[in-house]
Amino acid sequence: MTKVGTDVLGGCIPQYTVKHETWMGAFLPLSAQRKEKPAADPWILTGAQLAPGFSPLDSTPANRTYFLSLFPAYRDLIIRLTPPS
């Protein structure tokens, strides 16, 4: 798993290139998910630059059931990163 962020000394990298035909997902580390105050909602902002440009015809939506059948050892991670099928 790759940690993207500004804490380079803590093992993060500032950016990451995802190779063609590779799924990607993001979530906050557990330390950031703990709410210090009820109004402090944790959030994450991700972005993707595509070259060549994005076409919906070239995209396949995530399918939790399919991924679970292929990678049962990653069940917890797949459930965390995919919508219900």
N, C-alpha and C positions, 0 to 999 in steps of 0.2 A: 504494500500500500504506500502511496506517495503522500507526503504532507506538504501542502502548498501554503506558504505564509511568509511573514517577514522575519520570523525567528530563525535565521540561518544558522546561528550557533547551536540552536536547539534541534537541528535536524530538518528544518523546513527548506524548501526551495521556492524562489519567487514566482516561477512559472513552470508549466509542464506541457509538453507536446504529446497529445494522444494520437497514436497511430491510426491510420485508416482501418475501418471495420473493427474498432475496439470500443466497447461500451465504457462510459464514464459516469461517475456519480459523485456526490459530495454530501458531507454531513459535518456538523460541528463536533469537535472533540467533547468527550464527556464532561471535562472540566468547564467548558463554556455552556453546557446545557443546564447546569445547576443554576437555579435562579437565586440571586442574592436578594432581590426585592420582587414582590409580585408583579410589578409593572415592567420589570426588565426582561422583555422577551428576547431570547437569543435569536440571531439571524445570520444568514450567510448570503453573500452575493457572489455568483460565479458568472463567468463570461466565456464565450467561445468565438474565436475568429476562424472562419472556414475559407479554405482555398482549394479548389475553386468554390464559388458560392454555393450556398445551401439550396437543395431542391428536395421538397417533400417526397418526391418519387424515389429518392435514394435513401430514405430514412425508414427505419423499422422501429416501431414503439416497443418499449420494454414489455416483456411478458413474464411475470413472476413464475407461473406454473412451468413454463418452458425452461427457464433458467434453473429452477429447483430440480427439474429432472436431469439436467446436464451436470450440475455442480452441487450435489446434496451436501458436501462438506462445508459449503459457504452459505448454508441456509439462513443464519442470523443476518449476515451481511446483505443477502439478496432481499430478504423481507424488509430490512431497513431502507434499502435504496430503490425499491420498485413499488408501484401502486398495486393494489389487489387486482388479480386477473379476473 
